[in-house]
Structure formats: C-alpha cells, structure tokens
Amino acid sequence: QVQLVESGGGLVQSGGSLRLSCSASGSIFSLNAVGWYRLVPGKARELIATISRSRGTDYGDSVKGRFTVSVDNAKNMLYLQMNNLEPADTGVYYCNANKSRLDYWGQGTQVTVSS
C-alpha cells in the first residue's frame, strides 16, 4: 500500500506561482507511475502531469509550458511547480501513484487563483 500526503496549496493571484509537494510512503522509485490530477466541481477529473516508466513525462494540454512535474527519489517526494497561474487552474489537486496496477490517492490540496 502507498500513502500519499499533499501540501503547498493555497490562494494566489493570477500570474503567480505555487509549488505542490507530495510525500510518499515507501520508495517512489519502485512505483510504475506518479502524477497530479485536478478536480473541479461539475467537471471530470483532469490529468495535470504524470511521470511513468512506460511513457516518461506527460502534461495536460491546459498546463503545458506553465507547470513542471519532478521527483526526488532520495526523499520520496513528488513536486508540481505551477507558474503563470490562471483562475481556470483553481481546483483540488490530488497526488496519484500507481503500483502493481493499483491506484493510490492523496487527500488533495486546494489551489485557488484569483483574478
């Protein structure tokens, strides 16, 4: 089992930056994939960024060029650097890990971007 804990959300003005962090129990290096997803009420869950063994790094179209996902294997941490934030980026951001074909999720962290 993998436990994930996100942090770093908050309120920021349009054009600002935030960095989300996700702490994973156990070795991130042993996971098939890790990533970030966003959930907005009334909308489907949206892929933000993933790092996988099979596909490398992938970003959602809405965040390409603005967000950067990274992993620190030594610290078992996943990060999401978010720059040039827009009000449309508002939502709850969830850390995800896939191991042995099972998906694990964190509790989510709220990001609110004001115009």
C-alpha positions as CSV (number, residue, x, y, z in Angstrom):
1,Q,0.0,0.0,0.0
2,V,1.1,3.5,-0.8
3,Q,0.2,6.5,1.3
4,L,0.4,10.0,-0.2
5,V,0.2,13.4,1.5
6,E,-0.1,16.6,-0.5
7,S,0.9,20.1,0.7
8,G,1.5,23.5,-0.7
9,G,-1.9,24.6,-1.9
10,G,-3.3,28.0,-1.2
11,L,-4.6,31.2,-2.6
12,V,-2.6,33.1,-5.2
13,Q,-3.3,35.9,-7.6
14,S,-3.4,35.3,-11.4
15,G,0.1,35.2,-12.8
16,G,1.5,33.9,-9.6
17,S,3.3,30.7,-8.7
18,L,2.8,27.8,-6.3
19,R,4.7,24.6,-5.7
20,L,2.8,21.5,-4.6
21,S,4.5,18.7,-2.8
22,C,3.5,15.1,-2.3
23,S,5.2,12.8,0.2
24,A,5.0,9.1,-0.5
25,S,5.4,6.3,1.9
26,G,8.0,3.8,0.6
27,S,10.1,4.2,-2.5
28,I,8.9,6.4,-5.3
29,F,11.4,4.7,-7.5
30,S,9.5,1.4,-7.2
31,L,6.3,2.9,-8.5
32,N,5.0,2.4,-12.1
33,A,3.8,6.0,-12.3
34,V,3.2,9.1,-10.2
35,G,1.4,12.2,-11.1
36,W,-1.0,15.1,-10.4
37,Y,-4.7,15.4,-11.2
38,R,-7.2,18.2,-10.7
39,L,-10.8,18.0,-9.7
40,V,-13.2,20.9,-10.2
41,P,-16.9,20.5,-9.1
42,G,-19.1,19.6,-12.0
43,K,-16.1,18.6,-14.2
44,A,-14.3,15.3,-14.9
45,R,-11.0,14.7,-13.2
46,E,-8.3,16.2,-15.3
47,L,-4.8,14.9,-15.8
48,I,-2.2,17.6,-14.9
49,A,1.1,15.8,-15.1
50,T,2.5,12.3,-14.9
51,I,5.8,10.6,-14.8
52,S,5.7,6.9,-15.8
53,R,8.2,4.2,-16.6
54,S,6.5,3.5,-19.9
55,R,5.7,7.0,-21.2
56,G,8.1,9.3,-19.4
57,T,6.7,12.7,-18.6
58,D,3.3,13.8,-19.8
59,Y,1.3,17.0,-19.3
60,G,-2.3,18.0,-19.8
61,D,-2.8,20.5,-22.7
62,S,-4.1,23.2,-20.4
63,V,-0.8,23.4,-18.3
64,K,1.9,22.7,-20.9
65,G,4.6,25.3,-20.7
66,R,3.4,26.5,-17.3
67,F,3.7,23.6,-14.9
68,T,6.6,21.3,-14.3
69,V,6.5,17.9,-12.5
70,S,9.5,16.4,-10.8
71,V,10.5,13.6,-8.5
72,D,13.1,13.5,-5.8
73,N,13.8,9.7,-5.4
74,A,16.0,10.2,-2.4
75,K,13.3,12.0,-0.4
76,N,10.3,10.0,-1.9
77,M,8.8,13.3,-2.9
78,L,6.8,14.4,-6.0
79,Y,6.5,18.1,-6.9
80,L,4.4,20.2,-9.1
81,Q,5.8,23.7,-9.9
82,M,3.0,25.9,-11.2
83,N,3.8,29.1,-12.8
84,N,1.7,31.8,-14.5
85,L,-1.4,30.6,-12.7
86,E,-4.8,31.4,-14.1
87,P,-8.2,31.4,-12.5
88,A,-9.0,28.3,-14.6
89,D,-6.3,26.4,-12.6
90,T,-8.5,26.6,-9.5
91,G,-9.4,23.2,-8.0
92,V,-8.4,20.4,-5.7
93,Y,-5.1,18.9,-6.7
94,Y,-4.5,15.2,-6.0
95,C,-1.3,13.3,-5.9
96,N,-1.6,9.8,-7.6
97,A,0.7,6.8,-7.6
98,N,0.3,3.5,-9.5
99,K,1.9,0.4,-8.2
100,S,1.1,-3.2,-9.2
101,R,-1.8,-2.0,-11.3
102,L,-3.4,-0.3,-8.3
103,D,-4.0,3.5,-8.0
104,Y,-3.4,5.4,-4.8
105,W,-4.6,8.9,-4.0
106,G,-3.7,11.6,-1.5
107,Q,-6.3,13.6,0.3
108,G,-6.0,16.6,-2.0
109,T,-4.9,20.2,-1.6
110,Q,-6.9,23.2,-2.7
111,V,-5.5,25.7,-5.1
112,T,-7.4,28.9,-5.7
113,V,-6.3,31.5,-8.2
114,S,-8.0,34.9,-8.0
115,S,-8.3,37.2,-11.0
